[in-house]
């Protein structure tokens, strides 16, 4: 199991799974859920290496190196800490 920590709140998620549902449970707001609106941007403060690389939708939005879309990111394993 992997661990996702958003704004100090923690949730376990299965290794290799999308983090969208866990992020929503932890208070991240979503708009389109398809990687188009950017409403669910999170800033990763620790554990970026535990996420799969950004997908095309994330690259197309031109996110900073420490940002990811909660609706698109997939956690490999370990712990990821972020702020919404």
Secondary structure in CASP SS format (residue, H / E / C, confidence):
PFRMAT SS
TARGET T0000
AUTHOR 0000-0000-0000
METHOD secondary structure of the structure
MODEL  1
X C 1.00
X E 1.00
X E 1.00
X E 1.00
X E 1.00
X E 1.00
X C 1.00
X C 1.00
X E 1.00
X E 1.00
X E 1.00
X E 1.00
X E 1.00
X C 1.00
X C 1.00
X C 1.00
X E 1.00
X E 1.00
X C 1.00
X H 1.00
X H 1.00
X H 1.00
X H 1.00
X H 1.00
X H 1.00
X C 1.00
X C 1.00
X C 1.00
X C 1.00
X C 1.00
X C 1.00
X C 1.00
X C 1.00
X C 1.00
X C 1.00
X C 1.00
X C 1.00
X C 1.00
X C 1.00
X C 1.00
X E 1.00
X E 1.00
X E 1.00
X E 1.00
X E 1.00
X E 1.00
X C 1.00
X H 1.00
X H 1.00
X H 1.00
X E 1.00
X C 1.00
X C 1.00
X C 1.00
X C 1.00
X H 1.00
X H 1.00
X H 1.00
X H 1.00
X H 1.00
X C 1.00
X C 1.00
X C 1.00
X C 1.00
X C 1.00
X C 1.00
X E 1.00
X E 1.00
X E 1.00
X C 1.00
X C 1.00
X C 1.00
X C 1.00
X E 1.00
X E 1.00
X C 1.00
X C 1.00
X C 1.00
X E 1.00
X E 1.00
X E 1.00
X E 1.00
X E 1.00
X C 1.00
END
